[in-house]
Amino acid sequence: MHIKINSDQPMKSPKMQILQLDEKLNEIDKRIAH
């Protein structure tokens, strides 16, 4: 299975997107907790 990398967005790998989502969810959790 070949993964095509878009040269315009080299950092937009699925793993990076998941990490960014995790950070956003953590921020929301902190807002709800406080």
Summary of the structure (lengths in Angstrom):
residues: 34
radius of gyration: 14.1
end to end distance: 45.0
largest distance: 45.0
contacts: 46
relative contact order: 0.11
helix: 59%
strand: 0%
